[in-house]
Each structure stands twice: as C-alpha cells, then as structure tokens.
Amino acid sequence: MRITTWNVNGIRAALRKGFTDHVSRMKPDVLMLQEVRAFREQLPEGWPESDGWHVLWNPAVRKGYSGTAILSRHPVELCSEAIGGRKDEEGRIIEARVCGLTLACVYLPSGSSGAHRQKVKDAWMRRFRRWAGQRTGDLPFLFGGDLNIAHTERDIFYAKSNENTSGFLPHERAWFGRLLKSGWHDVVREQAGDVDGPYSWWSNRGRARELDRGWRIDYLLVNAALRPRVQGTTVHREGGLEVSDHAPVSVDLDWPIG
C-alpha cells in the first residue's frame, strides 16, 4: 500500500497545473491532501469520484482557506474530524480507516504571519500531542501531512538564520523531539539517514528550488506497531513542484489491500 501526503496549495489551482497527471504517475492507494482551500461544490462536477476515488473532505469554515482531504482507491471510513475533543474550524485533521489501517491527514497551523497565529499554533500543538499520545499503542497507526516544523538542522537549509523563525523555533523543535520519544517514527528521516533534507518545501524567492535550499516540513509518522511494515519512502520532487511549492511525500507499506 502506498500512502502519499501533499500540501497542494489550493486544489483548484493544482488541478489546472496537472495534479491528476502527477498523481497517476505516483500511484498512491491513499492520498492525504492539505491546504485544499475549497468546498466540494467549488470543484469540477463529479470529481474526484469520477476518477475512481473514495473521498473524505474537511474544508475550513473560512472560504478559500486551509482544509484537508483524504482520497482513497478503496472504501474509506471517517473516524473523526476533531482534535482535543472538538472539531477544528480550520479543517486541519481527518482521521479515517482504509483497508483496516487507521490513519490521519494533518495540517498544523503556521505561525509565520504574526504572534497571534503563533499562539494558535502553540495551542494546536498542545492538543495534538495529547491526541498523538493516545495512538501509540498496539494498533498500527499512521499520520502524515504538513506539520509546519523543521525538526533539526538537517531539515532546513538556512538553519542559523532561521533560529527565531516560526517553524524552527526552539520550543517547536523540542515539541517534535518529544513526539518522537513518545513512540512515533519519522520514517523519511529513518530511511534517508543523517543527511541534509530531503527537503519538501521551497520558497518561491530567489533560486531556492533550483539550488535545493528548502525545508523538510511534510512528514509521515508511524507508531511502533506499524514500523515493521514500512518498505520505503519517496519525496517526489520531480514533477510535483509544477503543481505546488510542496513536494508530495510517500511511504510504501507491506499492508494487505482489499
């Protein structure tokens, strides 16, 4: 089973830029999308079911903002759209079950627009830690998405100059470290080893994409029960950046389908 996460930076624009062709080449069984920025009625009629997908859609209340979706080639069952016991009005989480595997599509807030949004992000992180702590038991579980945090200096090209930047703040990095110590596995980092990157987001300024000077903020994490099923990971830099400023990220699992 291949599970892919992708911040599409607006699904309507992504569809115009070749989203469907890139997905066809990646061949995910489950596609977790962040920043969809659309309601279902704003999409092409019948899509994505017309392309053979089962879909769960969690848009933000605010029009044209945030939102998540899960597209699956197999029947998908909604488990929750709540974090910390309440539904998130920005549409930042979907927990679902596909082929017996429970997974979640997650889009953490960004704090880059100012102190008020950093407070929102910090509160969300506290609720999410409690949520994640309840899912490290014996049942296999995966969550993935844009977490808006680069964990270590290996995950960001300009580490020193971003020490006071949201997404690389000391308390955010410590939060991520505690998440891993609690029983979650960052499978892309485990597969890549102690190397710079592989980055998944690049600024549109300068030559950041061309020179591969980015951030690794798009993650796939599994609990210990699922870790032995991980076969490999891929950051799909080729092609995916034509659609979004984020590259898709995939994990391949030894997991029965059907």
N, C-alpha and C positions, 0 to 999 in steps of 0.2 A: 504494500500500500504506500502510495506517495502522498504526502501532505505538504502543501505549499502555502506559505504566508506571503502577502503582498500588500503594502500600502500603495493604493493605486492613484492617490492624489486627485480623486474625483472620477467616479466610474463613467460618467457620460463622456468626459474628455478622453478617458482611457479607451473607450470603445471606438472613438473616432481615430485614435492613434494606432490601432492594430492590436488591441488587447486580446481579441479572440484568436488571432493567428499565433501569438506568443503562448497562450495557454495550450493551444493544440500541440505545440512543439514540446512543452514541458510535460504534458500528460499527467496532471495531478488527479488523484482519486478524490481528494478533498482540497478545496481552495478557500483559504481564510483571507478575507479582504478587510482592510482598514481604510478609513477616510473615504468612504464611498460618496458622501455628500449628496445624497439623492433619496427621494422616496420612490417606492416601486412604480407609482403611476407616472413618474418622470422618465422611465426607461422605455426602450423600444417595446412595442406591444408583444407580449408573449415571452420576452427574454427574461431570464436565462433558461426557462423550462424548454423553450423551442430548440435549444442547443443540447438538450438531454440532461440538464441539471435538476437536482432537487435543491431547494433554496430556503435559507432562513435569513431574514432581513431585519436589522435593528437600526433604523435611522435615528439621528438626533431629532429632538423636538424642534430645534432651531433649523430653519431651512438652509440647505446648502452648506452644512457644517458636519464634520466628524462622521460618525456612523460606521457600522460594521456589517459584514455579511458572511455567511458560510454557503458555499456551493459544493454539492457532493454528487458524484456519479451514482451513488447508492442512496437508498432511503435514509433520511436523517431525522432524528427525533430531538426536538427542543427540550433542554433540561431547565435552562434559566437565562434570564437577561438581567440578573441582579448582581450587585456586588455589595457585600456587607449588609445583606437583607433588604436592600431597596433597589428598584430599577434605576438604572443610570440614564438620566435625561439626555446625555450626550451620545448615547448608543455605543458605548465603549466596550461591551462584552457580550458574547454569546457563548453559552455552554451547551453542548449538544452530544448526541451519541450516534455514531456511524459504525455499522458492522460490529457492534459490541464494544467499540472503543469510545471512551468518553474523552472529549477534547474541548478546548475553549479558544475562541478568537478574541484577542485582547488588544486594545489601543489605549495606552496610558496617555494622559494629558501632557502637553508641552508647557513648560514654564517660561518659554523664551519671550513672551510678549509683555512680561512685567511681573512685579511682586505679587499681584493679586492672583495671577494664574499659577505662580509657583506654589502659593498656599493651597490652591485647588489640587494641584499635582501631589503635594505632600500628603494631603488628606486622603486622596485616592490611593496612594502608595500604602498608607497605614491599613486601609480597609482591604487592599489586595493581599497584603502579607498574611492577614488573618484568613482570608479566603484560600490562599495557596497552601497555608499550613494545614488545612483540613483535607488536602488532596494528595498527601504524600504517603498514603497507606499502601495496602496490599493490592488495590485495584489499579491496573495500568491507566495512566492519565498523561495527557499532553496539552500544553498550551503554547500558543505562538502569536506573534504579532509585533507591532511597532511599540516598543517599550520606552522610547524616547530617553534612553540612558545608555551611554557607553561605559561599560563596566571598568575596564583597565586601560592603561596607556597603550596597550596593543589594539584597542578598539577605536582609537581616534588618532588621526594623523598629527594634528597640532595639539598635542596633549598639554604642554606647558602654557600656551597662550589661552587655553580654554578652561583653566582650573576654576575660574569664577563664572563660568557659563552654565546656564541651566542645561541639564543633560550630562554634565560631567562634574557636578558639584560633589564635594567630599561626602556629604550625607547621602546623596543618591547612589554613589558608588558603594558605600558601606551597606546600604539597603539591599543592593543587588548581591553583594557578597553574603549577607545573612540569608538571602533567599536560597543561594546555592548550598550553604552549610545546613539548611533545614531539610535537604534531601532532593533538591532539583538538580538536573544535569543540563548544562548548556552544551547541547550536542554538536553544534557547529564548532565551538571552540575546542571541544574534546577531539573532534575529527581533524581540525586544522593544526592543532598543536600550538607551540609558543612562537607565533609569527604575527606580524602586523596584519590586521584585518582578519579575514576577508571583509572589507567594508560593504555596507548595504545601502548607504545613503551618501549623496554628494551634493554639495552646494552648487547652485547654478552660476555662481560667481567665479570669475577667473577661469582657470583650466583644471578645476578640481576633479572632474570626471576623467578627463584625458590623462592627468597625472596620477590618478587613483589616490587623491588626498581626501579621504572621507571619514565617515563614522560608521561603526557597526552598532546599529540600534534596533535591528529587526532580528528577532530571536525565535528559536524553537526549543522549548524546555520539556523534558520528560521526567517523571518520577522514577524511583529505583525499580519499581515493578515493571516498567516499560523499557528501561535502559537496555536489557539484553536483546531486545527486538530491533534495535537500531542497526541498519545496514550501511548507511552512508548519508551524507548531506551535500547540498549543492547551493551555491549562491549564483543565480542566473544573471550575471552581469551582461552577457551578450544578448542584445535584443530588448531585454526588459526595460532598459533605461530610455528607450524610444517612447515608452508609454508614461513613465513616472520618474521622479527623482529618486525613488527607491527601487532596488533590485528585488525580485522575488527570491525567496529562500525556501528550499525543500529538504525534507527528511524522508528517507525510504525505510519502511518498517517491514519486518517479517511478521505480517499480520494477515489472517485469513480474510478474504473478501467474499461477500455474498451471504 
